[in-house]
Amino acid sequence: MSSTSSQVAQRLLLPSLLSVLLLIVCVLSDDASTIPTQNMSHKERAELREEAREMFYHAYHAYMENAYPADELMPLSCKGRYRGVTPSRGDMDDILGNFSMTLVDTLDTLVLLGDFAEFEYAVKLVIRDVQFDSDIIVSVFETNIRMVGGLLSAHILAEYLQKQADVMHWYKGEMLEMARELGYRLLPAFNTTTGIPHARVNLRLGMKDPQLKKSRETCTACAGTILLEFAALSRLTGDPIFEVRAHAAMDALWKLRHRGSDLMGTVLNVHSGDWVRRDSGVGAGIDSYYEYLFKSYVLLGDDKYLARFNRHYNAVMKYVSEGPMLLDVLMHRPHAKSRNFMDSLLAFWPGLQVLSGDLKPAVQTHEMLYQVMQMHTLIPEAWTVDFQIHWGQHHLRPEFIESTYFLYRATGDHHYLQVGKRALKTLQQYAKVACGYAAVNDVRTGKHEDRMDSFVLSETFKYLFLLFSEPQDLIINVDEFVFTTEAHLLPLSIAQLGNSTFSFRQSDEHNVLDFMRTCPSSNKLFPEKVRKPLRNFITGSCPRTTSGKRLSALDFQASNADHLRAVYDMGITMVSVGDRSQGKVRLFHSFYNAKSQEEGEMGLQFMQEMLELTKMQSMNQLAQLQAVAYALDDQSQDWTALMAGPSHFSPELIGEQFVEGEIVLASPLRACDEPLQNANNVAGKILVAERGDCTFVSKARLAQKAGATALIVCDNVSGSSGETQPMFAMSGDGKDDVAIPVVFMYNMEFTKLAAAMLRRPQLRVRIMQMVEFKRWQLAKEAHQNETAAAAATVASAATQKKKPDKEL
């Protein structure tokens, strides 16, 4: 390995100096138990890999047979989308240039799939058919990442196959020349006062198009997602102009950061450099700017990009990150939230955190996203802070699967294979149509949209295929490449192709602290322990933050850094009790530790509120506790009851209400697939299903449809027990359509129930409130005692009458 390659590799393995570790605990919360992930067999993984391959080809052939040479396939109409021919969608059509975008964007995926013959055929089509001399206005950002990146990656892999697979010897670098031509057509956009490029450019006229005379604004991501492709283009062609312009744009953006917060806005004026929108987050409008800062350091080896990324990253984690959530703030007032919803593009963030070495918050945010997916079936385009749908579209975006892939590569945790499986099966069920895969217009209704973006083939199916692939399944070693934001592959060896006309200058604006947030060791990080406190983050009982002058116990959230500072100022110290992953803490208050006398008094009031809240919760838990009761044997009048928890989405059994019936196990036990295999044997009985694979409310609806009178959901964690773990109430999805009682039972309690079922195949149980069961038992015992006492009195009287006189 050359010295340059060694340096690049060393940068990827920087030792840990400082890592940001967030402790997420939920005070007074019902914490679900650890759910160990079932390891996926090699056979199942191979089957999923092949299913991902089939998904790709279903969409690819639909495009090639019904849409090519159009830019995109319209899967419901089963025809191509052409700029100027198909009815306009407004600014959304700026991604289209009538240059067969889907095929160009897809070329390198064919190589990863090992389909060299189809790759060679597709490359010949691109060289023959694709041209750029069109009077069309296109997005600089989208054209760069999809077209320039696609051409460069395909060129690099074509040359790789010439050497490694002894094919395509006719290829002479035509796609590299096409990328250079397209790059030159984008360059006029960079002619601005600041060096930050315009958002759009005319492929033939440059910025001389009359429609572009008033062009002023661009987004941070649009201007900051150029460098990887342009640097590679310069290194491969020897023409430095592309890399020079891209570096200048990045430098100009860096100067526009807010010097107090180190945050960036989302929309700016390319001539004045003034911010138009000062919202700062990690989602739409800014996402890939952060990605390209870090990846530019990895690919090019320029330390200034690592320093800049770390400065921004620390600011994001300080102001934008709120536990596993990422909420936009104002760059100039970072403690003020600028909106109350999150968008799906932020799902790339955990993947970037993995690459930068900060695994714990990556696991946390990914877990939050997974719960959003489970709650709404597909991740909506945007959701509110209480996880309700804000924008209901689902465009088959790749970001969540991308992060899932990188988390699996970093941890080896099979949980992420199971997550990928869930995502794959969901796409198959809700997005697959006869002519490809269609975006979903609203995840609440499942209605399709006549749209299949090129990134579905370029990224979504690519990351699914990679997730389920073993290294030996791939023709290339992906560890030797950097994935662009469009999942195109650029080799790390590009760093060796330095431009003699462009030299990197070490900046004196960074200090050693900018390089101190680097890779922590993952050897002692078990993702399951990080996910555990967040198990029911969306559906759990952690109180949400509300604004107010004084922090109340009801509003307190231990994952909120501002709340932790507030209680510390009140003189309150938190000490973890037992295993931290259980989320249990003990609070201590001292006036001496308070910031002021007033803060100390507020702390005392906070502690009193917390004590009352604890008592109230204990009483509520006792009142809500359910019982699954049954007779000890067929002849016995003695009953026993097993502890169970209630649900928020089913009828509440109160007072003397109960449901009684024969109990039957669901087949399959998880009760997620419709119809149940034993549906004919369920009607009029109480169904038992195991936790996992789908939501609680989905199991309830399936049981109700089969005619069950009630549902018992048993835990899938061996050894879990209501005696040692807090009981919780199962949450639904907001719909009020379950009419049968549903209760939850931990594993140890269900083991006892299962043993009784083995002894008595037609066991009948009664579901009721635990309090009512206790009252019923006490009443029975009192009645039995009274009966026994009366019988004893009668027996005693009878004995006395029979005694002989001489004994009187």
Secondary structure, 3 states (H helix, E strand, C coil): CCHHHHHHHHHHCCCCCCCCCCCCCCCCCCCCCCCCCCCCCHHHHHHHHHHHHHHHHHHHHHHHHHCCCCCEEECCCCEEECCCCCCCCHHHHHHCCCCCHHHHHHHHHHHHCCCHHHHHHHHHHHHHHCCCCCCCEEEHHHHHHHHHHHHHHHHHHHHHHHHHCCCCCCCCCHHHHHHHHHHHHHHHHHCCCCCCCCCEEECCCECCCHHHCCCCEEEHHHHHCCHHHHHHHHHHHCCCHHHHHHHHHHHHHHHCCCCCCCCCCCEEECCCCCEEECEECCCCCCHHHHHHHHHHHHHHCCHHHHHHHHHHHHHHHHHHEECCEECCEECCEEEEECCCEEEHHHHHHHHHHHHHCCHHHHHHHHHHHHHHHHHHCCCCCEEECCCCEEECCECCCCHHHHHHHHHHHHHCCCHHHHHHHHHHHHHHHHCEECCEECEEEECCCCEEECCECCHHHHHHHHHHHHHCCCHHHCCCCHHHEEECCCCCEEEHHHHHCCCCCCCCCCCCCCCHHHHCCCCCCCCCCCHHHHHHHHCCCCCCCCCCCCCCCCCCCCCCCCCCHHHHHHHHHCCEEEEECCCHHHCCEEEEECHHHCCCHHHHHHHHHHHHHHHHHHHHHHHHHHHHCEEEEEECCCCCCCEEEEEEECECCCCCCCCCCCEEEEEEECCCCCCCCCCCCCHHHCCCCEEEEECCCCCHHHHHHHHHHCCCCEEEEECCCCCCCCCCCCCCCECCCCCCCCCCCEEEECHHHHHHHHHHHHHCCCCEEEEEEHHHHHHHHHHHHHHHHHHHHHHHHHHHHHHHHHCCHHHC
